[in-house]
Amino acid sequence: MKVIQIKRGVILSEVQFPYGFDTTCILHPSGYLNKVLLGSSQGQLELWNLNTSTKLYQFKGWGSGVTALAQSPALDVVAIGLENGKIYIHNLKYDRTIMVFEQVEGFVTSLSFRSDGQAFLASGTMEGHVALWDLENKKRIAVMEYAHEGKVIKVEYLNQQPVMVTTGMDNAIRMWIFDQGIEKPRTLRQVSGHSGPPNLIRFYSKASGAAASLLTVGDRSMRNLDCFFTGRTVELPQGKLMAQAKSGYAYSSLKKPPITMFASNSQKETEWDNIITAHLNSSEAYTWSFERQSLGKHTFKSAKDPKRAITAVGLSACGNFGFTGSASGVIDKFNMQSGEHRGLTQTAQSHKGMVTGIECDASNNTLVSTSLDGSIRFWSLSTIALEDTITLEHPINKMVLNKDSNLLAVVSDDLCIRLFDIDTKKLVRLFQGHENQITDMAFSPDGRWLVSASSDGSIRTWDLPSGRLLDWFITPRAPTSLAVGPDGDMLATTHTDTLGVYLWTNSAHYGYDFQLHSTADRAQPATVGLPTAAGKSSESILVEEGEDGVESGDEDEDNGEAETSTETIGKGKGKAKGKRTLEASTPSTSTPSKPLAKSLYTFSGQPKSRWHTLANLDLIKERNKPLEAIKAPEAAPFFLPTVTGLEPKFAPVDTDENGEPKSKIMDFGSLRTRTKFLQLLEKSHESRDYTELHKHLLSMGPAAIDAEFRSMSGLDAEGVNHLHRMLAFLERQLNSHDNFELTQAYLNLFLRVQGDVLVQHNFKKEDPSLPDEADASSLGRRLRKLVEAQQAGWGRLQGLFQSTLCLTQYFMNMQ
C-alpha cells in the first residue's frame, strides 16, 4: 500500500503486506482520522494508521473473500460484501455484527447506503442486477434486473438525495431516481458507449440537412453517436430482449451477432427501414430504422443458398432496394419496403469467391461488387445482369465508391489502393505505401482526398488530382476504421483495444493559410497521440518517438481554430526519432495569400461573426444597453489635500518653472494621445505598406476598432490628416482585391462613424496654402477616388459571378 500526497505527487509512505493478506478493497471510515480499513481475498479485515504506517486492529472475517466496503450514515458502522453473497452490517468500534443479508446471485460487487433519511442499502451483482435492501425490516425489497449488461462495477447513492448512480462492464453510467416509490426507480440520465472496441464507423447524413450523426458498430450493437452532444448517444434497440432475459435466457446471448458491414441511406428514412447490416458468420441480413432508432421489420436470406453467410450489403441510391452478397459469391436484391426478394445473380455470372463489397452509383443504374476472387463486376441494377468485369491478380478485401465522381477505390492483398473510373472501367490512380493490412478508406466530401488507415498504425491522406501523398502520421494504436465528416471538417477514427471514437480536426477546413505539400520526400512520419477529452488544456503537446514508445502530454481543448504545428524529424533507419510539437492554437493574424490573378478576389479567412459584428455594431450596442439608467454617485465631501505624517499638514501648492501656482484649468489638447493604431496608420501611409496596419486591425476586437475610428474626428489639421490617411488605406485595400469582405466591413463602419465629418469637409473650398493632406477639401477628392474604387470593385465582382453562373449552367446542360 502506498500513501501519496496528491498536491506534490510524492509518496509519503509504503507498506508491504505479509504473505496471506491480498488487498481487494479499501475504505476510509467516517470519523477515523488518518485511518483506512482494508479488506482481503482471504476474508480478514485490517485497520491501519496512515501517518505511522502501523496496523491498529485485525478483524477475523467470515471465511470468504471481501469484495466490497461501504460507510453507513452512522459512525463506526460499515457494510461488508463477500464473495459468497453475504452482506454484513458491522460495528467497527465494538467488532460486532449488527445484521446479515444474503444475496442469492452470489458475488457482491459494490455497496452503498442511502443518506437522505431512508434506511436502505444497494448492492451490485455479477449478472448486472442491483439489489435494494430495507435495513429497518431486514429484508430485500426489490431487484433492478439488468441495470447493466454484465458486472455492476460501482453503486453509489448521491449524498442527501434519492438518486443512485451505477456503472458497469457495459461502459455505461446510469443515474436512477426514486420518485415513484422505493421499489420502482426510473432512469434519470445515462451515458453509454460500446463495451468492446468498435470496429466500423460511418457518418449518416440526414436528408433534412440536420447535423450528421455517426453510426458506430461493435460489441454486437449499433449506436447513434452525436459528435457534439455525447448525452444524445443512444444504442439502437434490438427488440424486447429484457422480457426474454427474464424468461431465463442470458441477456448478452439474445443480441444479434457482431455486425461486420452495414449500409445506410437517408432518402426513405421516414417511410421505411433504411439501414441494412451483415453479421459475423450469419446467413441473415437485418434491416434497421434510423427514424425509429430500432431494429427493423425484415430479415433477408440468400434465395439460392440460405445457409451461406451474408458477407456484404448495400443500398440503392433511391433507398428502395437492398442488396446482399454471400460467401458463395451470389448477390440478391430485396425490396426495402415490403422485404420481398426481387432477383439474384445467375450462377455463371456470380463471383467465384466471397463478396467483399457492394455499392450503387448515384444515377441508380449500375451496381458494383468486389470479391476475394479478385474481380470487380458491374451489374444492371434493374435486372441484376452482368455488364462488365475487371479482374485483378490479387483478392479484393475492401471497396468504397465516391458517388459524386464515380471513382471506385479498392484494396487488395498486395497492400495497394487502386482507383477505377466506373464510367470508363479504367484504372486512374495507384497508391502504394502501407506496410500492413489496410483496414479502412474514406473519400473527402469534395472527392479530392482519399484517407486510408492501416494496421501498421498509419493514417494517410492521398490527393487524387495530383496522385500524391499529402500527409501521413502514426498513431500509438493501429486504426481499425475511419470516416470523414459530411462537411470535411473532421475525421473520426477507431483503434485497437480502445472503446472510444476519436475525432480529429481538419486544419485545411478551418485555416485559410494552411498549405499542403507532398510528403513523398519525407521518409518517416511523425507519431501523434490520440485525442483526449481532458478538462485542462496545455500550451503545447510534445510527442517524443523512440524505442520505448510514445509519450504525450495533454492535448489542447478544441476551440474551433486552426492548429499550427512544427516538426523536427530525426534521421536514421527504423522509426523516426524526433519531436513533433503541436502548439496551442491562436487566432491567426497573418495576411492570406495574394490572388492568383489581378482580376480575382480573396477573402480574409476570418470568421463570419468578426466582420458581421462590425457591420451591426450599433444594433449590438443598442441591444446591450442597461435597462435602467446609470445612477450618478452621491456628491463626495470636499477635502483639502494633505500629506501623511504624525501631524496633519496641507499639501504644498504645485508651481510652474517661474514659481507661480499652476492653473487648474485643464488643457484638453494635451489629452489627445497617439494610439498604436494611429502611429501605424501614419507609418503605413508614409511607406505605402499597410501590412502591419492590417495585422494590427485583425488583432483588435470590434469595439476597439469602433473606438479608434471615432477618435479620428476633429476639425483641426491633425484630425483631417487621420481621415485622409484612413481613406487612402481603404482605397488601397479595395484596389488590391485582398480581404474583400473585411474591407467592406471597415468601410461600412468608418462611413457610419465619420460620414457627417466627411460631408462637411467635402463642401469646403480648397486652400492652396495648406499641404494636400491637411487641406480639408482634399478629403473630397480622396472620397471620390474611394467611390470609384468601390464601384469598380463591385462591377468586376458581379462580372465574375455572372461568368461562374454561365459556366455552371453550361456544364449542367451537358449532362
N, C-alpha and C positions, 0 to 999 in steps of 0.2 A: 504494500500500500504506500502510495506517495502523496504527500501533502504539498500542494503547490500554491504559492501566492499569486493570484490572478493579475494583480496590478503590475507587479515586477516580472512575473513569469519565471520565478525561481523556485526550486524545490527546497522546502523548509525541512522536511524530514522524510525518511523512508523506512518502512517496516517490512521485514521479511518473515512471513508466517511459517511456522513449523510444518513439517510433513504431516498430512492428515487433516488439514484445515484449508479447503479450497473455497475462496470467497466467491459468492454468487450474487449478493446484493448488499446495499449499504443504505443506512438511514440516519439522519440527524434528529434525535428525539427532541421535541419541543421542551425548552427549559433546561436542557442539558448542555451547558456552555462548554464548547471545545470538545465535545464528545460525540462519537458515532457508534451505531450498532451495526455489526457485521453478521451476515448470515452465510452459511457454508453449505456445500453439497453433501457433507456428512450429517447435517442436521443440527450441529451446535451453533449457538449464537454467542458473540463476544462483544463487550462494551469497552471501547478504547478511548483514552485521553490523547488528543492530537498534539497538545503542547508538550507533554512529557513522553509521548510515544510509548505509553505503558498500558497494559491490559488491566482494566479495573474489575471486570467480573465476567464469568462464563456461565451461560445458560445451557443446560444439558440437551435440550431439544426433545423431539418426539419421534426419533427413529426414521425420519425421512428428510430428504434434502430441502433446504429453504429456497424458495423461488421468488418470493415477493414480500416486501415490508411496507407498511403504511402507518402514518401517525394519525391517531384519532383526535377529535376536538378536545378530549380530556387529557390532562397531563399524565405522564407515566404509562399511558395505555397505548399499545400498538397492535396492529393486525399482522399476523404471520401466515403466509401461504406456503404450502408444501407440495412436493411432487405427487404425493398420493391423493391430492384433492382436499386435504383437511385445511381448515382455516381456524387459527387460534386467536382469540382476543385475549391479550396477555398484559398483565401489570408488571412493568419492569422494576418498579421500586420494591415490591414485595415478592417478585418472582412467582406470581400466582396466575393461573389461567382463569379468566372470567367466564368465557363461553367458547363453545366449539361448534363449527359448521362443517359439513361435508359436501363438497362439490362433486356430483356424480360424474361429471365429464372428466374428472381427473385433474391433471396438472394445472396449478393456479399460476397464471402468467403475470397478473397485476392486481393491486388492491387500492381502493380509495374510499375514504369516508366522506359523507355529505356533511357540510358545515353550516347550513342555513337554518338550524333548529330541528331538522328531521334526522332521526336516528336510523340511518340507512348506510349500508356498505355495498360497494360494487366490486365484482371480481371478474377477471378475464379468463378465457379458456383457450385451448389449442385449436378447437374447431371454429373459432370466430364468434362464439357466443359471449354475452355479458350477463352475468347473474346478479340479481338485486336481492339483498338480504335485509330483513326487518330485525333490527337489534333489540327492540323492546319485546317483540313476540318471539324472538329467537327462531325465525324460520325464513325460508326462501319464498319470496312473494312473486317473482317474475323472472323470465329469461328473455333477453333480447337476442333472438335467434339470428345467426348470420349477420351480426352487426358488421363483421368484416369477413372477407374471403381468406381463410387461413388464420393463423395465430393472432390473437389480440396482444399487441406489444405493451400498450400502456392504457390505463384507465385513470382519469383524474377529474374529480369534481372541482368546479371553479369555486373560489372562496366566497362564502356567504351568498351563493346563487344556486337556483335549481337547474343548473346547467352542468352537463358532463361532456368531457372531450375524450375521444378514443382514437387510437392509432393501431394499425395492423400491418401484417405482412403484405397486404394488397396495395401498399403505397397510398393509403388514404388517411385523411384526418377528418373526423366527423364530430360535429357538435350536436348534442341532444338536449332538449329542454323538456322538463317535467311540468307542463302547464295543463295537461289533460288527465291528471291523476298520477298517482305514484307508480302504477303498474304499466302505464302507457306513454313512454317518452316518444317524442317525434323528432325527426331530423330537422335541426335549425339551419345549419350550414354544413357544407362539406367541400373539401378539395381533394381530388384524387388524381392518380396517374397510373401508368402501366406498372404492374407488379414485376414484369420481366422486361428486358431490353426491347424496345420497339425495333422492328426490322423493316418497315416500309412506311413512308410518309408521302402524301401528295396534297397540294393545295386544291381546295374546292372553291371555285369562283361562282357565286350565285348569279343567276340570270337577272335579278333585280338590280344588280350593281352594288349591293351591300358589301361590307368588308369581308374579305375572303377568310375562310376557315381552313384549318389544317387537319386533314384526316390522318390519323396515325393507327398503326396496326401492330399488335404484339400481345403476348400472354393470352391468346385465344379470345381477344376482344378487339373492337374497333372504337376509337374515341374521336370526338369532335373537339379539337383544341382551338380556343380563341387566343391568337397571338398577342393580344393587347390586354385582355381581362382573363386572368387564369381562373377566376371564380366561375366562369361560364363554361369551363371544360366539362364535358359530360361523356359517359360511356353509352354507346348505342345498345339498348337492352336487347336480349335475345329470347324474349318470351317470358312466361311466368315460371321462372326457374325456382323461385322461392317456394312455391307451392309444391313442386316436385321434390325439392330438397327435404321439405317437412314430411314427405311420404317415405323417406328412408334412403333416398339417393344422395350421393356425395355432391355437394353444390358445384365444386370445380369440374367434376366429370360431366355435368349437364351442358356445359358450353360447347359451342361448335369447335372443331379442330382449328389449330393455328392458321391464320389467313396467309397465303403465300403471294397472292396477287389480287388487285381489285381495280375496277374502272368506274368512273362516275361521270355524269352529265347532268347539268342543271336545267336543260331545256324543258323537261317534263316533270320537274320536281314537285309541283303542286297537283299533278294529275295521277301519277302512279309511281311505282318504285323506280329509282334512278341510279342505284348502285348495285353492282354485281361483284361477287367475291368467289375466289377459288381457294380451297383449303388443302392442307397437307394430307397427302395420301387419301383424299376423299373423292368419291365418284360423284359428288353433288356440288353444284354451284348455287349459291343463295342470293336472293335479291334483298335490298335494303331501301328504306325510305329516308332521305335526308330531311324531308319536311316533317315527318313524324318522329324522326330521330330513333328509329327502331328497326328490328328485323322485318323484312318484307313478307309478301304473301306467297312467293313462288320458289320452287326448288327445281333446278334444271339437271338433267342427266343426259348423257350421250345416247342418242337413239340407236346407234349401231352396236355399241358395246357399253351398256350401262354400268358395268362393274369396273371399267378402267377409270383411273383417277383423272380428274379435271386439273390441268396444269396451267391454263391461260384463259383469260376472259377479256372481253372488250364490249364497247357500246357504239352504236351508230351515232353520227353527228346529230341526228334529229331526236335521239333518245327513244325511238320506237322499238329498236331491236337490240337484243343482247346476243353475244357470241361466246361460245366455249370451245376451247381446244383441249384435247385429251392426250394422254400418254401414248396412245396408238397413232396419233397424227391426224385424227378426224376433227373437223370443225363443224359445230352445229349452230343453227340460227334459231332464236326464240323471240316471240313477241313479248315485250316487257309489260304490256298492259294485261293481256289475258294469260300469259305464261305458256301459250301453245307453241309447239315445235313447228318451225317454218322451213326446214330444209337442212341438208348437210352435204359435205363434200363427197364426191364419188371416191371409191376406194383407189382407183387407178391414179387419180389426181391428188390424193391426200399426201401429206408428209409421210416420210418413212421413219420418222423418229418423233420424239416428244415435242409438242408445240410449246414454244417458249414466249410467244408474244403475239397479240392481235391488236390491230389498230385500224380505224376507218378514217378516210380523208374528209376534209371539210365539205366537199361537194356531195357526199353521201353516194358516191358512185363506185369507189374502189375499196376493197378490204385487203389489208396487208397482213401476212402472218410469217413468222420465222420458226425455225425448228432446229433441234440438235442434229438433223441430217445435213445442216449447212446450207439450206435453201431458203430463199425469200420468195414467197409466192403471192401473186396478185390475183384477186378474185373479183368477180362482179358481185356487188353487194346484193342485188335483187335476185339473182339466180344461183349464187354460190358456184359459178362456173369458173374454172381456171382460165386466166387471161395471159399471164406471163410468169416466168420463173427466172431468178438469178441464183446461181449456185456458187458457193464459196468452198474453199478447201478445208475449212475448219468449222466445227459446230458453233452455232449461234446460240448464246445463252441469255441475251437481253436485247431489247429494242425500245426505241422511243421515236415518235413521229411529231414533227412540228407541222401542224395543220395549216398554218398561215403560209409557210414557204414550201410545203410538200417535200421537206427534207427528212429522210429516214436515217437515224443513227442506229447502228447495230454493233454489238460487241461479240467477238468470237474468242475461242480458246487461245489464240496467238497473242492475246493482250493488246489487240489493235481495235481502234474505233473507226468504222467506215461510214461515210455519209453517201447516201444514194438519193438521186432525184427520182421520185416515183413517177414523174411525168415522162421523163426520157429513159428511165430504167438504167441510168449510168452512174458510175462511181464519180463523185465530185471532190471528196476530201478523204484523206487517210491520216489519222493521228496515232502516233506511237510515243511511248514513254513510260507507261505504267509498268511496274515490275512484279505485280501480283494481280490476282483476280480483280476485275473491275466490278464493283458492287452495284453502282447505280449511275444514271446520267439524267440531265435535265437541260432543256433549252431555256434561254432567257426569253422574256415575253416578246422582244423585238426580233428574235430569231438571229441575232448577231453572234451570240455566245453559246457555247456548249460547255456545261460544267460536269465534270466526271469525278467519281470517288473510287478509291481502290483499297484493297486490303493491305497494301504497302503503307497505308497511313496518309497518303497524299490526296489533296483535292486540287484539281487542275481546271483552269479556265482557258478554253480554246476560242480563238477568233475565227469565225467561219469565212468572212470575206477574204482575209489575208492568209488563212490556213496556218496561223502561228499560235504558239503557246503564249498567252498573255501573262498569266500569273499562276503560281502554284505554291503550296505550303504543306507542311507536315503537321498532323495533329497527334497528341500523345496516344490516343486510342484510334484504331482503324475505323473509318466511317463505313456504315452499313447501308445508309440510304440518304438521299438529299432531294430537295425540292426548291425551286426558285419562286419567289413571290409573284403574284399576278402583275404587280407594278414594277417588278425588278428591283425593289428596294431592300429585299432581304433574302438571305439564303438559310434554309432550315436543314439541319443535319442530325443524324442519329449515329451512335458509335457503340462499339462492342463493350459489353459489361457495364453499361450505363443506362439508367432508367429515363433520363431526360431527353427532351428535344432541344437542340441548341440553335439559337438564332444569331446570324451574322449580318452586320450592316454592309450594304453595298456602297462603298465610298464614291464610286463613279456616279451613283444616282443622286447623292446629296452634294457632292463637291464639284463646282464648275471648273476648278483648276486642277482636277485630278487627271493626270496624264498616264496613258497606258503605253508600255513599251514591251517589246518581245523579250522574254526571259530565256531565249534559246542559248544565249551566251553565258547564262548563269548555271554552273554545273550542279549546284546543290541548292535546295530550297531552305527557307527559314522554318523553324519549328514554332508553332503558335499554340498557346494554351487554349483550352476550351472556354467559351464564355461562361461567366458566373453570374449569379443573382445577388452578389454581395451588397450589403447596405452601404458600406463605406467605399468611397472611390479614392484611388491613389493618383498621384501626379503622373506616374508612368508605370508601365508594365515591362519588366525585364525578363526575357526568356533566354536562359543560357542552355546551350546544347553541348553535350559531351557524352562520354561513355556511360555515365551514371544515369542518364535520362534527362528529364526536363524539369526545371524549377521555374515556377512562375509566381508572380505576385498577384494581388487582387486587381481585377480589371475595373476600368472606369465605368461608371453608370452611363447608360445610353442617353445622351441629351439631344439626339437628333442632328448633331453637327457632323461634318465630315471629319474622319480621323486622319491624322498625319502619322507617318512612320519613317523611321530611319533605320537602315540596315547596315551591318558590318558582317560580311560572310567570310569566314576564315578559309584558307587554302588547305588542300590535302585530300587524301582519299577517304572513303567512308562517309560518315555523316558530317555535315558541315559543322565546324566548330566556330562559334562566333556569338554575336549578340544581336538581338532584334528588339528595339525599344519602341513601344507604342506610346507616344506622348499624349498627355491629356489634351483633348480637343478644345480649341478656342475658336471664336468667330473669326473667319478669315477676313482680312482687310487688304489683301493683295488685289491688284487690278486684274481683270480677266484678259485672256489672250486677244490680240488685235483681230479685226475682221479679216477673213480670207481675201476679200476684195473691197475696194473703196465704196462700192455701192451696197454692201451688206451692213447689217447692224448686229451688235452684240448686246445682250442684257448683262446686268451686273452680277447675277447669280445670287443676290441677296434674297432672303425670304420675302414672300409677298407682304407679310404683315409690316415689314420695315417701311417700304415706300407707300403702302396703303395708309399707314398711320400718319405719315407726313401730309398726305392729301386730305385727310379728315381730322386734322389736329384740333381745329376749332370746335368741331362737333364733339370730340372726345373731352375737351376741356369743359364744355357746357354740360355734358352729361355727368362729369365728375365733380361738379360744384357742390359744396356742402348744402344741406337742406336748410340750415339756419345760418343767418349772418354771423360773421365772426364778431364776438363781443370785444370792445376796446377795454384794455386793462384799466383798473381804477387808478386815479391820479396818485402818483407816488409822492411822499413828503419831500420837501426841499432840504438838502443838506449841503453845507459848505464843505469843500474838500479838506481833509485833514491828513496828517502824516502819522504813522504808527510810532508808539513810544509810551513811556510811563506817564508822561504829562501830555494831555491833548494840545496839539498845535495845529493851526491852519496851514494848509499847503501854500508855498510861495506862488505868486502870480508868474505865469510864463511871459518872458520878454523876448523881443527880437534882438538883432545884432546891435541896434542903437540903444538898447536898454529900455525901450518903450514897451508897454504891455501889448501883447499880441491881440489882434482883432478877433472877436468872437463870431464874426460873420463868416459863414462857410463859403469857400470858393468852389462852386460846382464844376468849374472847368478842370480843377485838379483831380476830380474824382474819375474822369474818363481814363479808363485803362485800355491797354492794348493786349487783348487776349491772344492766345496761341493761334486761334483761327485767323484773326486779323493780321498777325505777323506773317503767317504762311500765305495769306491772300496777297499781301504786298510783295513778299519774296517771289511767289509764283508769277505774279504779274510782270515783275521786272525780268525774270529769267525765261518767261513763256513756257515754263514746265510746271504743270499742275498736278504732277503725280503725288507729291507729298500732301498737297491740299486735299486731294481726293481720298487718300488713305485716312487722313485725319477726320474727314466727314464720315467715313464708314465706321470709325471707332466711336462716334458720338451718337447719343440717343436722339429721338425725335424732339423731345423737349429742349435739349441743349442746342440743337440746330435752330429751332424756333427762336430761342433767346439770342443767339448770335445774329440772326437776320434782323431782329428788332433793334439790336444795339448799333446797327449801321446808320440809322436815321439821323439827320442833322442838316441844318441849313448852312453850316459853315463849310469851308473848303475841305476839311478833313472828312466830314460826312459825305460830301459829294465824291471824294476820292474812293471811299469804300464802296459806294453804289456803282461807280464806274468800273471798278475792278471786278465786282461780282457779276455785272452784266457781261464783261469780257470773258470771265470764266465760263458762264453758261453758254455763251456763243461758241466758245472753243469746244465745249463738250458736245454741243449739237452738231458741229461740223466734223467732229472726229468719229461720230457714229458709235461711240462706246457708251456703255452703261445707260442705254436709252431710257428705260422705264424709271431709273433712279434720277436721271437728269430732268425728266418731266415732273417728277415729284418735287425736286428742288425748285424748279421754275414756278410751279404752281404755288408753293409756299412763299417764295420770295415776292411774287407779284401781289399776293394777297396781303402780305405784311407791308410792303413798301410801294404798293400801287399808287396811293394818293400822293406820296412824295415825288414819284417819277412823273406823274401827270402835271404836278405843279411846276417842276423844273422844265418840262417839255415846252412850256409856253414862254419861257424867259428868253430875252434877246441875248444874242451872242456877245460876249465881252472879249475883244481881241487882246486886252491887256493881261488876261489870265491864262495860265497854262491850259492845255487841252483837257486834262483830267479834272482840274479844279473848276473849269468853266461849267456852270450848271446846264447851259444849253447843249453842251456836248453829250449829255446824257440822252437827249432826244435822238441824236444821230446814232448813238450806241444802241438805243432801244429799237430803232427802226432796223438796224442790222440784225438784231436778235429776232425780230419778227420775220425777216426774210429767211433767216436760217431755219426757224421753226416751220415755216410754210414749205420750204424746200425739202426739209427732212420728212415731213408727213406726206408730201406729194410723192417722194421717192418710195416711202414705205408702202403707200397704197398701191403703187405700181408693182412692187414685189408681191404683195398679197394677191393682186389680180393675176399676175403671171403664175403663181403657185396654184391658184384655183383653176386656171385654164389647163395646166399640166395634169392636175388631179382628175379633172373631168375627162381629159383625153385618155388617160390610162384606164379610167373606169369604163369608157366606151369600148376599149379594146378587148375587154373580157367577154 
